[in-house]
């Protein structure tokens, strides 16, 4: 199976295919952030990296069996949106995904696709649905992990029903205690840290409590964030430069790529029917 992953990040799509026991022949990616790209290079050295999606000639690609991606959500998100939606510079990259699908469908009319994004205004959701020709499926990652993460998935892959996971936030901690079963949603700005006001009033930036009565607290560790996203332990810890040097990835960059990434168990569940 040949796969093309747009906005690939740290290759959560590839991780999901592995978890779904699907054989990959060639895996093409578009990604401009060097840190997740280094993680991909270390873990999946056979990846064919094409760089900036806005500069790729999709006509030059071979027959692709699966197109996967989740374009930037910043202009669409209720939490961080600026009202520009699909007209925004970042979220407007959805149209590159649609362009790729249209081009690749000419070579393979049976191509499968999966597009992921946040909950958004109905007008933007309708545009995406109209372009892709399917209605989105709503899935909360809490059904597959210890994290509340509400996302929309547009796909022409049949999705089986699922049973809710009984894994709880306390189960993935290195130490400490929590006041809820499922974590608040992990975002790309988690590296900025949380606080009690944001946690209790805005329901964001999950905290772990060291002492009873919330007297002392800490942020989630990168390892715990990997577990929230059902990414293998320490997958994001190291990367590989183009010259082959293995380097440690900073916690800041680990938080960013995990906050921007897929919940692997969700994607794997969708892809298992390929």
C-alpha positions in Angstrom: 0.0 0.0 0.0 1.3 3.4 -1.0 0.4 6.2 1.5 0.6 10.0 1.2 0.4 11.9 4.5 -0.1 15.6 4.4 0.8 17.7 7.5 2.5 14.5 8.7 3.9 15.8 12.0 5.8 13.0 13.7 4.2 10.4 11.5 1.2 9.5 13.6 -0.4 8.1 10.5 2.4 5.7 10.0 2.3 4.7 13.7 -1.5 4.1 13.3 -0.9 1.9 10.3 1.6 -0.2 12.2 -0.8 -0.5 15.1 -3.6 -1.6 12.7 -1.2 -4.2 11.2 -1.3 -2.7 7.7 1.7 -3.2 5.4 3.1 0.0 3.9 5.1 -0.1 0.7 5.9 3.5 0.3 5.1 6.3 2.7 5.3 9.9 1.3 5.0 12.9 3.6 4.7 16.7 3.6 5.9 18.4 6.8 7.8 21.6 7.4 8.5 21.4 11.1 12.0 20.1 11.6 11.5 18.5 15.0 8.7 16.0 14.3 10.5 15.4 11.0 13.6 14.3 12.9 11.5 12.0 15.0 10.1 10.5 11.8 13.5 10.1 10.3 14.8 8.2 13.3 11.8 5.9 13.6 10.8 5.4 10.0 14.0 6.0 7.9 12.3 4.8 4.7 9.9 7.8 4.7 9.9 9.8 1.5 9.8 13.4 2.7 8.5 15.9 0.1 8.7 19.0 2.3 6.3 21.9 2.0 2.9 20.8 0.8 2.4 24.1 -1.1 5.4 23.3 -3.3 4.6 19.7 -4.2 3.4 18.7 -7.7 0.9 16.0 -6.9 0.9 14.9 -10.5 4.4 13.5 -10.0 3.3 11.0 -7.3 2.7 7.4 -8.2 -0.6 5.6 -7.5 -1.6 6.3 -3.9 -3.9 4.0 -2.0 -4.4 6.1 1.1 -4.4 9.9 1.6 -4.3 10.9 5.2 -4.0 14.2 7.0 -5.3 16.9 9.4 -4.6 20.4 8.3 -3.8 23.1 10.8 -6.8 24.0 13.0 -5.9 27.4 14.4 -8.3 29.4 12.2 -11.1 26.9 12.7 -10.9 26.1 16.4 -13.6 27.5 18.8 -10.9 27.8 21.4 -8.2 29.5 19.3 -10.0 30.5 16.1 -9.7 34.0 14.7 -12.9 33.7 12.7 -11.1 33.3 9.4 -11.9 29.6 9.2 -11.0 28.0 5.8 -10.1 31.5 4.6 -7.2 31.7 7.1 -3.7 31.1 6.0 -3.2 28.0 8.1 -6.5 26.2 8.1 -6.9 27.1 4.4 -4.3 24.5 3.7 -7.3 22.1 3.7 -7.6 23.0 0.1 -4.2 21.5 -0.6 -5.5 18.3 0.8 -8.5 18.5 -1.4 -6.3 19.3 -4.4 -4.1 16.3 -3.7 -7.2 14.0 -3.4 -8.6 15.3 -6.7 -5.3 14.7 -8.5 -4.6 11.3 -7.0 -8.1 10.1 -7.6 -7.5 10.3 -11.4 -4.7 7.7 -11.0 -6.7 5.6 -8.5 -10.5 6.1 -8.4 -10.6 3.7 -5.5 -8.3 5.8 -3.3 -9.1 5.8 0.4 -8.9 9.0 2.4 -9.0 10.2 6.0 -9.1 13.9 7.0 -9.2 15.0 10.7 -9.9 18.3 12.3 -11.4 20.0 15.3 -15.1 20.8 16.0 -15.9 24.0 14.1 -18.6 26.3 12.8 -21.2 24.6 10.7 -20.4 26.7 7.6 -16.8 25.4 7.6 -17.8 21.9 8.3 -20.3 22.0 5.4 -17.6 23.2 3.0 -15.3 20.4 3.9 -18.1 17.8 3.7 -19.1 19.1 0.3 -15.6 19.0 -1.1 -14.8 15.5 0.3 -18.3 14.1 -0.5 -18.8 12.6 3.0 -20.2 13.7 6.3 -17.8 13.6 9.3 -17.8 11.1 12.1 -17.4 12.6 15.6 -15.1 10.7 17.9 -13.9 11.7 21.4 -10.4 10.2 22.0 -11.7 9.4 25.6 -13.3 6.4 24.0 -9.8 5.1 23.1 -7.5 6.7 25.7 -7.3 8.7 28.9 -7.8 12.0 27.2 -10.9 14.0 26.2 -10.2 15.1 22.7 -13.2 15.8 20.4 -12.4 15.6 16.7 -14.2 15.2 13.4 -13.1 12.5 10.9 -14.1 12.6 7.2 -13.4 9.3 5.5 -14.6 6.8 2.9 -13.4 3.9 5.0 -16.0 2.0 6.8 -15.7 2.5 10.6 -16.7 -0.3 12.9 -18.5 0.4 16.1 -16.3 0.4 19.2 -16.3 -0.2 22.9 -15.2 2.6 25.2 -11.8 2.2 26.7 -11.7 1.9 30.5 -8.2 3.4 30.8 -8.1 6.3 33.1 -5.8 9.3 33.6 -4.4 7.9 36.8 -3.3 4.8 34.9 -0.9 6.7 32.7 0.8 8.9 35.4 4.4 8.5 36.4 3.4 9.7 39.9 0.9 12.0 41.7 -2.9 12.0 41.6 -5.7 13.6 39.6 -9.3 14.7 40.2 -10.8 13.3 37.0 -10.9 10.1 35.0 -10.1 11.6 31.6 -7.6 14.4 30.9 -8.4 17.8 29.5 -7.5 18.0 25.8 -3.8 18.3 25.1 -2.9 21.3 22.9 0.2 22.4 21.1 0.7 25.2 23.7 0.9 22.9 26.6 4.6 23.7 26.9 3.6 27.1 28.3 2.3 25.3 31.4 -0.9 25.3 33.2 -2.2 27.0 36.4 -5.1 26.4 38.8 -7.3 29.2 37.3 -6.9 27.9 33.8 -7.5 24.4 34.9 -10.6 24.8 37.0 -12.3 27.8 35.2 -11.3 27.2 31.6 -11.0 23.4 31.8 -7.7 23.3 30.0 -4.0 22.4 30.6 -4.3 19.2 32.6 -2.6 19.3 36.0 -1.3 16.5 38.3 -1.5 17.1 42.0 1.4 16.2 44.3 -0.4 16.8 47.6 -4.1 16.5 48.7 -6.4 19.5 48.5 -4.6 20.8 45.4 -1.8 22.3 47.6 0.9 21.4 45.1 0.7 20.5 41.5 2.8 19.9 38.3 2.3 19.7 34.6 2.1 16.4 32.7 5.4 15.1 31.6 6.1 14.5 27.9 6.0 10.8 28.6 2.5 11.1 30.1 1.4 13.2 27.1 2.6 10.4 24.8 0.4 8.0 26.7 -2.5 10.4 26.4 -2.1 10.3 22.7 -1.4 6.5 22.8 2.0 7.1 21.3 4.7 4.6 22.3 6.7 5.6 25.4 9.6 7.9 24.5 8.8 7.9 20.8 9.3 11.7 20.7 12.3 11.7 22.9 15.0 11.6 20.2 15.3 12.5 16.5 17.8 12.1 13.7 19.3 15.0 11.7 20.0 14.7 8.0 23.7 14.0 8.7 22.7 11.0 10.8 23.4 12.5 14.2 20.9 11.4 16.9 19.7 14.2 19.1 17.5 14.7 22.1 14.2 16.6 21.4 13.4 19.3 23.9 10.4 19.0 26.1 8.9 22.1 24.4 9.0 20.5 21.0 7.7 17.2 22.3 4.7 19.0 23.8 4.1 20.8 20.6 4.2 17.8 18.3 2.1 15.7 20.6 -0.5 18.5 21.0 -0.7 18.8 17.2 -0.8 15.1 16.6 -3.3 12.2 16.3 -4.6 10.0 19.0 -3.0 6.8 17.5 -5.6 4.4 18.8 -8.4 6.3 17.1 -6.7 6.4 13.8 -5.7 2.8 14.0 -9.3 1.8 14.6 -10.4 3.7 11.5 -7.6 2.3 9.4 -8.1 -1.3 10.4 -10.7 -1.8 7.7 -8.4 -0.8 4.9 
